[in-house]
Amino acid sequence: MNSIPEEYRQSKLSSKEFFDEITVKYFPIRGHQVYLHITRRRWLNEDTGLVVFRD
């Protein structure tokens, strides 16, 4: 999802790279393995030069 965090909507942000991918191994009903691959986007605040991201 490429939506800017609510608290930074008024700032000028540019979409930058992603954090490293995290893989979560999950065993739901009947023992079938499921692997969730999670990536988090980060943005650059062009006014302050700081990197912004969601928790």
For each residue, the residues with C-beta under 8 A, 3 or more apart:
1: 41
2: 15 41
3:
4: 8 9 13 43
5: 8 9 52 53 54
6: 9
7:
8: 4 5 11 13 43 45 52
9: 4 5 6
10:
11: 8 45 46 47 48 52
12: 45 46 47
13: 4 8 43 44 45 46 52
14: 43 44 46
15: 2 41 43
16: 41 42 43 44 51
17: 42
18: 21 39 40 41 42
19: 39 40 41 42 53
20:
21: 18 37 38 39
22: 37 38 39
23: 35 36 37 38
24: 35 36 38
25: 33 34 35
26: 33 34 35 36
27: 31 32 33 34
28: 32 34
29: 32
30:
31: 27
32: 27 28 29
33: 25 26 27
34: 25 26 27 28
35: 23 24 25 26
36: 23 24 26
37: 21 22 23
38: 21 22 23 24
39: 18 19 21 22
40: 18 19 53 54
41: 1 2 15 16 18 19 53 54
42: 16 17 18 19 51 52 53
43: 4 8 13 14 15 16 51 52 53
44: 13 14 16 49 50 51 52
45: 8 11 12 13 48 49 50 51 52
46: 11 12 13 14 49
47: 11 12
48: 11 45
49: 44 45 46
50: 44 45
51: 16 42 43 44 45
52: 5 8 11 13 42 43 44 45
53: 5 19 40 41 42 43
54: 5 40 41
55:
